[in-house]
Amino acid sequence: MAFAVTMPKLGLTMSAGTVAQWRKKEGDTVAKGEILFVVATDKLTFEVEVQEGGTLLQVLVPEGKEVAVGALLAYLGEKGELVGSVADSTPETVTEVLRDELPNGAAKGVAPGATRVSASPLAKKVARETGVTLVGIKGTGPDGMVVRRDVELAHQSASRVKTSPVAKRIAEDLGVDVASLARKDRIMKADVLEAAPLPREEPRLPGVTKRIPVSPMRRVIADRMSESSRSIPVVTYNMETDCTGITALRNALRDPFSKNGIRLSFTHILMKICAQVLAEMPMANASIDGNEFVLHDDVNIGIAVAVEGGLLVPNLKGVQTKTLSEIARDTEVLVEKARSGKLQMTDMQAGTFTITNLGMFGINDFTPIINPPEACIMAMNAIVDRPVVREGQIVVRPMTVIGITADHRIIDGVDAARFLSRVRELMENPYLLLA
């Protein structure tokens, strides 16, 4: 018997995913454990294996389409098996009306806000193939559900007006009722444009010579960052810090680490320091879930890594238990996996804190966006030699600005200030890590 393939939930914050690629086509045999499709979500593109083998009978969601977690994607089953009866007996509620189904967000004869249609997956498939709009069709299935026969009848009725596929799509986009056009042997694109109340040509933007499609990764990043900005009340705190201490520590350890094939950076030292402070102040290592605070036992620090097409934030697990050399070695392995496209799903999950360092680009101050559901994100800027006053004397010291953006629902201003002050103390006196 055919069984459904749905969009998996691959993280606590995942609500939707984009089918980036189908590795199999309809009619192909898929073995248990074999990759069936690729999903882009949460800044990560990952491969999804099938739990049961079979023949890919039907693909319901095309590549590049974003659907909610749990949405029906395809059917697997025995070769030659018909899925019509299965599909038509399994209702699916369409909770949003897509632009290609409702031009301009409305349809003739449909009341404003009437955006829920109950339709079987097979009915939806036939509607897509025939260009029939589901909204407005009276369903004859259980509880008024639209089934395949309803769509076929609607198509037969609409087919009395011969319309080219291009003209039909343009008519839907522009809100033109093709039935109202003067009858011809066949309604073409020009006929629809002539009847459209909108401009016939899209206005050209000055200086625009090229359009680049937004990648699935970039769409996920945009959605996630927008949601973070909308839903999390944040405050950013900055503090000037003398880097003489960590510079001396790095210089002292650079050669011994290098002999073991390990490159030590300021970010590695900052990860060690933050792990210590997070252990001392566990609310900064927490997240919020409904009406509860979740205090995490492990310190899993995410590192922002720029890759082609976007930004990835893999996280190093259990930093509080690692030595500085282990942090440096394991972080570089993680960064290399990100840049070579070899990250695993687990590398992106369960982060509790994030560090982002733009100092190598000469950035002196910036405000990072929290990576939900984390409570904080730490920013490090360029280290610059500047004159400062020490014991009444003007001296030149390597200075930087460190900052923390905190979720104000979890971290109060006083606690954020204490956190930052403690980080500064350990940066200026890193040997206190041994105390």
C-alpha positions as CSV (number, residue, x, y, z in Angstrom):
1,M,0.0,0.0,0.0
2,A,1.2,3.5,-0.8
3,F,2.5,5.6,2.0
4,A,3.0,9.3,2.3
5,V,6.3,11.2,2.4
6,T,6.0,14.5,4.4
7,M,8.2,17.4,5.3
8,P,10.2,16.4,8.4
9,K,10.7,18.6,11.4
10,L,14.4,18.8,11.8
11,G,14.8,21.3,14.7
12,L,12.9,22.9,17.5
13,T,12.4,26.1,15.6
14,M,11.7,24.6,12.2
15,S,8.2,25.4,10.9
16,A,8.7,25.1,7.2
17,G,11.2,23.8,4.7
18,T,12.0,24.2,1.0
19,V,12.3,21.2,-1.3
20,A,15.7,22.2,-2.9
21,Q,16.1,19.1,-5.0
22,W,14.4,15.7,-5.7
23,R,17.1,13.0,-6.1
24,K,14.6,10.7,-7.6
25,K,11.9,11.1,-10.3
26,E,8.5,9.5,-10.5
27,G,8.8,5.8,-11.3
28,D,12.3,5.4,-9.8
29,T,13.0,2.8,-7.2
30,V,14.1,4.1,-3.8
31,A,15.9,1.8,-1.3
32,K,15.5,2.1,2.4
33,G,18.1,4.6,3.7
34,E,18.6,6.1,0.2
35,I,18.5,9.9,-0.3
36,L,15.1,10.9,-1.7
37,F,15.2,14.7,-1.6
38,V,17.1,17.7,-0.2
39,V,15.6,20.3,2.1
40,A,16.8,23.8,2.7
41,T,16.0,25.3,6.1
42,D,17.5,26.9,9.2
43,K,20.5,28.0,7.2
44,L,21.3,24.5,6.2
45,T,20.8,22.3,3.2
46,F,20.5,18.7,4.1
47,E,19.6,15.3,2.6
48,V,16.6,13.3,3.7
49,E,16.6,9.5,3.7
50,V,13.5,7.3,3.2
51,Q,12.5,5.1,6.1
52,E,10.8,2.5,3.8
53,G,11.8,1.5,0.3
54,G,9.6,1.5,-2.7
55,T,8.8,3.1,-6.0
56,L,8.3,6.9,-6.1
57,L,4.7,6.9,-7.4
58,Q,3.9,10.6,-7.3
59,V,5.6,13.9,-6.5
60,L,3.3,16.6,-5.2
61,V,5.6,19.4,-4.3
62,P,8.0,20.8,-7.0
63,E,11.6,21.9,-6.4
64,G,12.0,25.4,-5.0
65,K,8.6,25.3,-3.2
66,E,8.4,26.0,0.6
67,V,5.9,24.0,2.6
68,A,5.0,23.6,6.2
69,V,6.4,20.9,8.4
70,G,4.2,17.8,8.0
71,A,3.0,18.8,4.6
72,L,2.5,16.0,2.0
73,L,5.4,15.8,-0.4
74,A,5.1,12.5,-2.3
75,Y,3.8,9.0,-2.3
76,L,6.0,5.8,-2.2
77,G,4.6,2.3,-2.8
78,E,4.6,-0.8,-5.0
79,K,5.5,-0.3,-8.7
80,G,2.3,0.3,-10.7
81,E,0.2,0.9,-7.6
82,L,-2.5,3.6,-8.1
83,V,-2.6,6.3,-5.5
84,G,-5.7,8.0,-6.7
85,S,-8.0,6.3,-4.2
86,V,-5.5,6.9,-1.4
87,A,-5.1,10.5,-2.2
88,D,-8.8,11.2,-2.6
89,S,-9.5,9.6,0.7
90,T,-7.0,11.6,2.5
91,P,-8.1,15.3,2.8
92,E,-5.6,18.0,3.0
93,T,-6.5,21.4,4.2
94,V,-5.0,24.3,2.3
95,T,-4.3,26.9,4.9
96,E,-2.9,29.5,2.6
97,V,-3.9,30.5,-0.9
98,L,-0.9,30.8,-3.2
99,R,-0.5,33.6,-5.6
100,D,-0.9,31.3,-8.6
101,E,-4.3,30.3,-7.2
102,L,-5.7,33.7,-6.1
103,P,-4.7,36.6,-8.2
104,N,-4.1,39.7,-6.1
105,G,-5.2,37.8,-3.0
106,A,-8.9,37.6,-4.0
107,A,-11.2,35.8,-6.4
108,K,-14.5,36.6,-8.0
109,G,-17.3,35.4,-5.9
110,V,-15.1,34.7,-2.9
111,A,-15.5,36.7,0.3
112,P,-12.5,38.6,1.7
113,G,-10.6,36.4,4.1
114,A,-12.1,33.1,2.7
115,T,-8.7,31.5,2.3
116,R,-9.3,28.0,3.5
117,V,-10.1,25.2,1.0
118,S,-10.4,21.5,1.8
119,A,-9.0,19.5,-1.1
120,S,-7.4,16.1,-1.6
121,P,-3.8,16.0,-2.8
122,L,-4.9,14.5,-6.1
123,A,-7.4,17.2,-6.6
124,K,-4.6,19.8,-6.0
125,K,-2.3,18.0,-8.5
126,V,-5.0,18.0,-11.2
127,A,-5.7,21.6,-10.5
128,R,-2.1,22.5,-11.0
129,E,-1.9,20.6,-14.2
130,T,-5.0,22.1,-15.7
131,G,-4.6,25.6,-14.3
132,V,-7.9,25.4,-12.4
133,T,-8.3,27.6,-9.3
134,L,-9.5,25.6,-6.3
135,V,-11.1,28.5,-4.6
136,G,-14.7,28.7,-5.6
137,I,-15.1,25.1,-6.6
138,K,-18.0,23.3,-4.7
139,G,-16.6,20.1,-3.3
140,T,-18.6,16.9,-3.4
141,G,-16.3,14.9,-1.1
142,P,-16.7,14.3,2.6
143,D,-17.5,17.5,4.5
144,G,-17.4,19.5,1.2
145,M,-13.9,18.4,0.3
146,V,-12.9,19.1,-3.3
147,V,-11.9,15.9,-5.0
148,R,-10.5,15.1,-8.4
149,R,-13.9,14.8,-10.1
150,D,-14.8,18.3,-9.0
151,V,-11.6,19.8,-10.5
152,E,-12.1,17.9,-13.8
153,L,-15.7,19.2,-14.1
154,A,-14.5,22.8,-13.4
155,H,-11.8,22.4,-16.0
156,Q,-14.3,21.1,-18.6
157,S,-16.5,24.1,-17.9
158,A,-13.6,26.5,-18.2
159,S,-12.3,24.9,-21.3
160,R,-15.2,26.2,-23.3
161,V,-13.1,29.4,-23.4
162,K,-9.9,28.3,-25.3
163,T,-7.0,30.0,-23.6
164,S,-3.2,29.5,-24.2
165,P,-1.3,28.4,-21.1
166,V,0.7,31.7,-21.1
167,A,-2.5,33.8,-21.4
168,K,-4.1,31.8,-18.6
169,R,-1.2,32.4,-16.2
170,I,-1.1,36.1,-17.0
171,A,-4.8,36.4,-16.6
172,E,-4.5,34.8,-13.1
173,D,-1.7,37.2,-12.2
174,L,-3.5,40.3,-13.4
175,G,-7.0,39.3,-12.2
176,V,-8.5,39.1,-15.7
177,D,-11.6,36.9,-16.1
178,V,-11.0,35.2,-19.5
179,A,-14.7,34.3,-19.7
180,S,-15.5,38.0,-20.0
181,L,-13.2,38.5,-23.0
182,A,-14.6,38.7,-26.5
183,R,-14.9,35.1,-27.9
184,K,-12.2,34.1,-30.3
185,D,-10.9,30.8,-31.5
186,R,-8.2,31.1,-28.8
187,I,-7.4,33.7,-26.3
188,M,-3.8,34.7,-26.4
189,K,-1.4,36.7,-24.2
190,A,-2.1,39.9,-26.2
191,D,-5.8,39.6,-25.5
192,V,-5.3,39.4,-21.8
193,L,-2.8,42.3,-21.7
194,E,-5.3,44.4,-23.6
195,A,-8.0,43.8,-21.1
196,A,-5.8,44.1,-18.0
197,P,-6.3,47.3,-15.9
198,L,-2.6,47.2,-15.0
199,P,0.4,48.4,-17.0
200,R,1.3,46.0,-19.8
201,E,5.0,46.1,-19.1
202,E,6.8,46.0,-15.8
203,P,8.6,49.3,-15.2
204,R,12.3,49.1,-15.5
205,L,14.3,50.2,-12.5
206,P,17.2,52.6,-13.4
207,G,20.5,50.9,-13.5
208,V,19.1,47.4,-13.1
209,T,20.9,45.1,-15.6
210,K,20.7,41.7,-14.0
211,R,18.3,39.8,-11.7
212,I,19.6,37.0,-9.5
213,P,17.1,34.5,-8.0
214,V,17.2,34.3,-4.3
215,S,18.7,31.0,-3.2
216,P,16.8,28.7,-0.7
217,M,19.6,29.3,1.8
218,R,19.3,33.1,1.5
219,R,15.5,32.9,1.8
220,V,15.8,30.9,5.0
221,I,18.3,33.4,6.4
222,A,16.1,36.3,5.5
223,D,13.0,34.7,7.1
224,R,14.9,33.6,10.2
225,M,16.5,37.0,10.8
226,S,13.3,38.8,10.2
227,E,11.5,36.6,12.6
228,S,14.2,37.2,15.2
229,S,14.0,40.9,14.8
230,R,10.2,40.9,15.0
231,S,9.7,38.6,17.9
232,I,12.7,39.1,20.3
233,P,13.1,42.3,22.4
234,V,16.8,42.9,22.3
235,V,19.3,45.3,23.9
236,T,22.9,45.6,22.8
237,Y,25.7,46.4,25.2
238,N,29.2,47.4,24.2
239,M,32.4,47.7,26.2
240,E,36.0,48.8,25.4
241,T,38.5,46.1,26.2
242,D,42.3,46.1,26.5
243,C,43.6,43.1,24.5
244,T,47.1,43.2,25.9
245,G,46.5,40.1,28.0
246,I,44.9,37.8,25.3
247,T,47.5,39.0,22.8
248,A,50.3,38.0,25.0
249,L,48.6,34.6,25.6
250,R,48.1,34.0,21.9
251,N,51.7,35.0,21.1
252,A,53.0,32.6,23.8
253,L,50.9,29.7,22.7
254,R,51.0,30.2,18.9
255,D,54.2,28.3,18.2
256,P,53.5,25.3,20.5
257,F,50.1,25.0,19.0
258,S,51.4,25.3,15.5
259,K,53.9,22.4,16.0
260,N,50.8,20.3,16.6
261,G,49.1,21.5,13.5
262,I,46.7,23.9,15.4
263,R,46.1,27.5,14.5
264,L,45.2,29.6,17.5
265,S,43.0,32.6,17.0
266,F,41.5,35.3,19.2
267,T,38.1,33.7,18.6
268,H,39.3,30.4,20.1
269,I,40.4,32.2,23.2
270,L,37.1,34.1,23.4
271,M,35.2,30.8,23.1
272,K,37.1,29.5,26.1
273,I,36.4,32.7,28.1
274,C,32.7,32.7,27.2
275,A,32.3,29.1,28.2
276,Q,33.7,29.9,31.6
277,V,31.4,32.9,32.0
278,L,28.3,31.0,30.7
279,A,29.0,28.4,33.3
280,E,29.1,31.1,36.0
281,M,25.9,32.9,34.6
282,P,23.7,30.1,33.3
283,M,20.8,32.4,32.3
284,A,23.0,33.7,29.4
285,N,23.1,30.0,28.3
286,A,19.4,29.6,28.4
287,S,16.4,29.8,26.0
288,I,12.7,30.5,26.4
289,D,10.0,27.9,25.6
290,G,6.5,29.3,26.2
291,N,6.3,30.2,29.9
292,E,9.4,28.4,30.9
293,F,13.1,29.1,30.8
294,V,15.3,26.3,29.6
295,L,18.7,26.2,31.3
296,H,21.1,24.1,29.2
297,D,23.7,21.9,30.8
298,D,26.1,22.1,27.8
299,V,27.7,25.2,26.4
300,N,27.3,24.8,22.6
301,I,28.9,27.8,21.0
302,G,28.0,28.7,17.4
303,I,30.5,30.4,15.1
304,A,29.3,32.5,12.2
305,V,30.9,31.2,9.0
306,A,30.6,33.1,5.7
307,V,30.0,30.7,2.8
308,E,29.0,31.1,-0.8
309,G,25.3,32.1,-0.9
310,G,25.0,33.0,2.8
311,L,26.0,32.5,6.4
312,L,26.1,29.3,8.4
313,V,26.3,29.0,12.2
314,P,27.5,25.6,13.1
315,N,28.1,25.1,16.8
316,L,30.8,23.4,18.8
317,K,29.3,21.1,21.4
318,G,30.4,20.9,25.1
319,V,32.9,23.8,25.0
320,Q,32.9,24.0,28.8
321,T,34.7,20.6,28.9
322,K,37.3,21.3,26.3
323,T,40.8,22.6,26.6
324,L,41.9,25.6,24.6
325,S,43.8,23.4,22.1
326,E,40.7,21.2,21.7
327,I,38.6,24.2,21.1
328,A,41.0,25.5,18.4
329,R,41.3,22.2,16.7
330,D,37.6,21.2,16.7
331,T,36.5,24.7,15.7
332,E,38.7,24.7,12.6
333,V,37.4,21.3,11.6
334,L,33.9,22.7,11.9
335,V,34.7,25.8,9.9
336,E,36.3,23.7,7.1
337,K,33.2,21.4,7.0
338,A,31.0,24.5,6.6
339,R,33.1,25.9,3.8
340,S,33.3,22.6,2.0
341,G,29.6,21.8,2.3
342,K,30.1,18.8,4.5
343,L,28.2,19.9,7.6
344,Q,25.8,17.5,9.2
345,M,22.4,18.4,10.5
346,T,23.6,17.8,14.1
347,D,26.4,20.4,13.5
348,M,23.7,23.1,13.2
349,Q,21.4,22.0,16.0
350,A,21.3,22.6,19.8
351,G,23.3,25.8,19.8
352,T,23.1,27.8,23.1
353,F,25.3,30.8,22.4
354,T,26.9,32.4,19.3
355,I,30.1,34.4,18.7
356,T,30.6,36.5,15.6
357,N,33.9,38.2,14.8
358,L,34.2,40.8,12.1
359,G,37.5,42.2,13.4
360,M,39.5,40.8,10.5
361,F,37.5,43.1,8.2
362,G,38.4,46.2,10.2
363,I,34.9,46.5,11.7
364,N,35.0,48.6,14.9
365,D,31.4,48.3,16.0
366,F,28.3,46.4,14.9
367,T,25.0,45.0,16.3
368,P,24.5,41.2,15.6
369,I,21.1,39.6,15.4
370,I,20.3,36.8,17.9
371,N,20.1,33.3,16.5
372,P,16.9,32.0,18.1
373,P,16.2,30.3,20.4
374,E,19.5,31.4,22.0
375,A,19.5,34.2,24.6
376,C,22.6,36.0,23.5
377,I,25.1,36.6,20.7
378,M,28.6,38.0,21.3
379,A,30.4,40.4,18.9
380,M,34.1,41.0,18.7
381,N,35.6,43.8,16.6
382,A,38.9,44.8,15.2
383,I,41.9,45.1,17.6
384,V,43.5,48.5,17.1
385,D,46.5,50.2,18.8
386,R,45.2,53.3,20.5
387,P,46.5,55.7,23.2
388,V,44.9,55.0,26.7
389,V,45.6,56.2,30.2
390,R,47.2,53.7,32.5
391,E,48.2,54.7,36.0
392,G,48.3,58.4,35.0
393,Q,50.4,57.7,31.9
394,I,49.4,57.8,28.2
395,V,50.4,54.5,26.7
396,V,49.5,52.7,23.4
397,R,47.6,49.4,23.9
398,P,45.8,47.0,21.5
399,M,42.1,47.9,22.1
400,T,38.8,46.5,20.9
401,V,35.1,46.8,21.5
402,I,33.2,43.7,22.6
403,G,29.5,43.6,22.6
404,I,26.6,41.4,23.6
405,T,23.0,41.5,22.1
406,A,20.7,39.9,24.6
407,D,17.1,38.7,24.7
408,H,15.6,41.1,27.3
409,R,12.9,38.5,28.1
410,I,15.7,36.3,29.6
411,I,18.6,38.7,30.4
412,D,18.1,42.0,32.2
413,G,20.4,44.9,31.6
414,V,22.3,44.4,34.9
415,D,23.0,40.8,34.1
416,A,24.1,41.6,30.6
417,A,26.5,44.2,32.0
418,R,27.9,41.8,34.5
419,F,28.4,39.2,31.8
420,L,30.3,41.6,29.6
421,S,32.4,42.9,32.5
422,R,33.4,39.4,33.4
423,V,34.3,38.6,29.8
424,R,36.5,41.8,29.7
425,E,38.1,40.8,33.0
426,L,39.2,37.4,31.6
427,M,40.3,38.9,28.3
428,E,42.5,41.4,30.1
429,N,43.7,38.7,32.5
430,P,43.3,35.4,30.7
431,Y,45.5,33.5,33.2
432,L,42.6,33.8,35.6
433,L,41.1,30.9,33.6
434,L,43.6,28.7,35.4
435,A,42.5,29.9,38.9
